[in-house]
Amino acid sequence: MARYTEAVCRLCRREGMKLYLKGERCYTDKCGVAKRNFAPGQHGQSRKKLSNYGMQLREKQKAKRFYGVLEAQFRKYFEIAEKQSGITGDNLLRLLETRLDNVIYRLGFATSRPEARQLVVHGHFTINGRKVDVPSYIVKVGDVIGVVETSQNSPKFKEVKETFKGTVPQWVSVDVEKLEGKIVSLPSREDIDLPIAENLIIELYSR
């Protein structure tokens, strides 16, 4: 299972914005963007004006980095989205939002998508009572996501109960005392609060 293993703060600096890949650290002065708000590398401080292709490419890279998806899988999501009815850009973001690792993050069970991915891989979650350890698993309406019984008393999930902020997207519901969430509906474009111009991504892949 391929994943990005380098310093993630460089990714935020490359995109010129916070991608919230380090959880609570992203909200502090230790954030890489807060300390050095320019691209990494020797020429990072001399940002050049991007061409149309450059803007499309940057938008795709940003989306991939928000969701922690590498190129081959991202391209596969685009191909699936293109075959579905409706607007391709909306379909693409909906697929990314309904990945299990993103859902765990949206439910408040992890402070970042990378942490959510790690928790899923380590087998801490069930879907409809069955353990699932695949971060890219696509959830469906009606699915119930829970924490496996042996993990519920771990320091991590005790902290989740103590620090839960009570705010989740309207397409999911959560019972933090039971450490359980449910997919109420599929997310609409209005439910997805990330600054992604998906039309640029579609233009890039349609070249």
N, C-alpha and C positions, 0 to 999 in steps of 0.2 A: 504494500500500500504506500504509494508515493506521497511525500509531503515536503513542504518547505522547512528547512532546518537551520537557516542562517538567522542573523539578528533581525527580528521583526521590526524594530524601530526604524531601520533603514527603509523599510517598505513605506511606512508612514511619511518619512521625509521625502521619499521619491515622489509620492503623490501630492505632497504639499498640504497634507491634512491628517487629522487623527483617524486611524482606522479601528481604534479600540481593540488592539490585538493583545494587550498586556493587562487587561482587567483594571483593577483599582489604580495601578501605576499611571494609567493614561489620564487620570483626573488630578494628578499631582504635578508639582514642578519638576519631577524627575522625568517626565515625558520627553522623548527625543525631539518631538516637534516643538515643544515649548522651549527647549534649550537651544536647538539649532534648526530653525525653520527654513532650511534650504536643502536641496538635494544632496545626497552623499556623493563622494568622489571629488577628484581634483578640481573639476569645473562646476561643482554643484551650485556655487553662489551666482553663476552667470546663466540664469534661465533664458533660453531662447524662445522666440515666438514659434508656436507649433503650427504645422500645416494641418489641413483637414484630416489627412491620414494620421498624423501624429496625435491629434485630439481623439480620434476614434480609438487608436491603440491605447492611449493613456486611460480612456474610460473603461476599456475591457480589462486592463491590468488592475485598475482600481476595484472593479467588481470581483475579479478573481481573488484579490487579496482580502477584501471584506469577508468573503465566504470561505477562504482557505482552500480554493479549488485550483488544480493545475490545468494546463492548457487542453490536454486530451479530453478530460472529463467535462471541462467547460464547453468545448466544441460539441461534445455529445449532447449536453443539455440544450444547446442552441438548435441542433438538428431535431431533437424531440419537440421543442417549443414551436419550431417552424411547421411541423406536421399537425400540431393541435389546432383546433378551431379558435378563433379570436385573434387578439393582437400578439404578435410574436414576442415583442419586448416584455409585455405583461406576463406572458406564459413563461418566459425565461426566468424572470425574477421570482415568480411563484414557485417554480421548481427549486430554485436555490433556497427560498425561504422555508420550504417544507422538508429540507434535509433534516435528519434527526439531530445532528450536532447543532444546527441553527435553532431548532425548536427547543432544545435543552437550554440554550442561551436565552431565548425569548421567554421561557418560563421562569427564569431567574434562578435556575439550578446551577449556573456557572457564571463567572464574572466576565468571560470573554468566549468567543467562538473557539479559539485554540484550546482553552481549558475544557470546554464542552466536548470537543472532539476527543481529548484525552480520556475524559470520564467515560465516554461511550465505548471507546476501544478497550478500556479496562473492565468492561462488563458490569457497570453500575445500574443499568436501566433495563426496563422491560417495556414491551408494547403489547397491550391486551394480555398481560400476564406471562408473556414469553420473552426471555432474555434476548436482546438484540445488541450486537457490538459493532455494527457497521455504521460509521458516521454519515455515509451518503444514502442511507435508507430513506425513502420518500414516504412520509406519513400521509394518512388519508383522513377524511372527515369521520369522526366517531372514534378514532384511535385514542386509547388511554395510555399515557406514558407514566410509568411509576419507577421508583427506586427499589432495587432488589432488597429483600428483607435484611440480608446480611450487611448491607451498606448503610442502612437507615440510622444507625447509632454511631456512625463514624464521625470524627471531628468536622469533616467537610460538610456533611448534611445537617449536623447540629448548627453549624454556622449559618447555613442557608435559612433555617427556620428563624434564627435570632436576628438576621440582618435583612430578611425579605422586605422589599419596599412596597409590595402590593400592587405594582403597576405592570400589566402585561398587555400585549396587543389584543384587540377585540376578537380576533379569530381563534384565540385559545382561552381556556379557563384553567385555573390552578387552585388546588387545595394544599396549601403549604404544610399544614399539620400532617396530612397524609403523604406529603411529598409526591403528589400526583397531579398530572395535568391532562387536559383533554383537547382534542382538535375539534373546535366548534364549527368552523367553516374554513374554506380555503381563503388565503389572504388576497385582497384586492390590491390594486396599485396604490390606492390611498392608504392602505395599512402598512406599506413598506416605507420606512422613514429614512432610508439611506440616500445620500446625494449622488445618485447614479443616473446618467442620461442614457438609458437603455437604447434609445433610437440610434445613438452613435455606434453602439456595439452591433446592432443589426445591420447598419450601413457597412461596417467593416467586413462582416462575414458575407455580405451580399455583393462584394466587389467582384 
